[in-house]
Amino acid sequence: MRNAEFPLPSSFRIHHSELRIRKMITSKANPKIKEVRLLKQAKHRHVRGEYFIEGMRLLAEALQHPGQFRKVVYSPRLENKAGGSELLSAARKKIQNAEWLYVSDEVMEKICDTQSHQGILAVLDMKERSWGEIFKRDGIILLLSGLQDPGNVGTIFRVAEAGGAAGVILSQDMIDPYNPKVVRASMGSLFQVPFLQDQEMEDCLKKLRSQGYRLWATTVQVGRSLWEIDFAKPTAVLFGQEGAGLPKKLLAEADGLFTIPMAPGVDSLNVAMAAGLVVYEAFRQKKWKSPE
């Protein structure tokens, strides 16, 4: 896991006056501000191929990929945060071509999706991903069908990165992975884990099968036990919508079904928790399974 802190060398310290290179934007009706605010809507994100991130930690994570920045928006509140000036100075050194906007705290509050902003926001390009990027990685592939809860989806990205999953495939009827709440919940893992969105699941299953992947679907009450599944071979696992589970047509397309053993009286697990257990069982088998 990456460190939650983002220590920066003392050489990055700058005087507060250096942060005010541009005149402060104080109008919420400013066209540049409206342009950023529109990215809260999925249709505008995908037409423009852009999305935004908020907060110091996500900015520090995104600085590992500086070429994706379109805009950086910051406000005086950042200067009062521990490490805020240092982080902004580091960002200026790494981000050469982005547009920088200095705004009032009130304007920043209007832009942000959070109730209490940290004074920093960045607009990024959506990164092009491919099947080839996923197939070259060693680990299971997660296929998510119909999930709508942003916290669950973001958490699945986190556990996918931590447990060495090869990638995540998202169905057409899912919440947008660039939704601000998903991005925050992923805690930077969205930058690290290859994923494909708006996918037709049946087509994905055919493609994976053609590449030699064993296709498993998770269920609540039927199928084999998670502990019986061999994840050492190329494997992809389907996860269904919170509550409703997987559509019958996807269950029928899978090579097999499995369930996670639970104590008597427990009906089901949160989908993000279920995905975490599956990812880590696969991780355990690949890393520590004794040779037969």
Secondary structure as GFF3:
##gff-version 3
##sequence-region A 1 292
A	DSSP	three_ten_helix	10	12	.	.	.	ID=ss1
A	DSSP	alpha_helix	16	19	.	.	.	ID=ss2
A	DSSP	alpha_helix	31	37	.	.	.	ID=ss3
A	DSSP	three_ten_helix	38	40	.	.	.	ID=ss4
A	DSSP	alpha_helix	42	48	.	.	.	ID=ss5
A	DSSP	beta_strand	50	54	.	.	.	ID=ss6
A	DSSP	alpha_helix	56	62	.	.	.	ID=ss7
A	DSSP	three_ten_helix	66	68	.	.	.	ID=ss8
A	DSSP	beta_strand	69	74	.	.	.	ID=ss9
A	DSSP	three_ten_helix	76	80	.	.	.	ID=ss10
A	DSSP	alpha_helix	84	94	.	.	.	ID=ss11
A	DSSP	beta_strand	99	102	.	.	.	ID=ss12
A	DSSP	alpha_helix	105	111	.	.	.	ID=ss13
A	DSSP	beta_strand	120	125	.	.	.	ID=ss14
A	DSSP	alpha_helix	131	135	.	.	.	ID=ss15
A	DSSP	beta_strand	141	144	.	.	.	ID=ss16
A	DSSP	alpha_helix	150	162	.	.	.	ID=ss17
A	DSSP	beta_strand	167	171	.	.	.	ID=ss18
A	DSSP	alpha_helix	180	186	.	.	.	ID=ss19
A	DSSP	alpha_helix	189	192	.	.	.	ID=ss20
A	DSSP	beta_strand	195	199	.	.	.	ID=ss21
A	DSSP	alpha_helix	201	210	.	.	.	ID=ss22
A	DSSP	beta_strand	214	218	.	.	.	ID=ss23
A	DSSP	beta_strand	224	225	.	.	.	ID=ss24
A	DSSP	three_ten_helix	226	228	.	.	.	ID=ss25
A	DSSP	beta_strand	235	239	.	.	.	ID=ss26
A	DSSP	alpha_helix	248	253	.	.	.	ID=ss27
A	DSSP	beta_strand	256	259	.	.	.	ID=ss28
A	DSSP	alpha_helix	271	288	.	.	.	ID=ss29
###
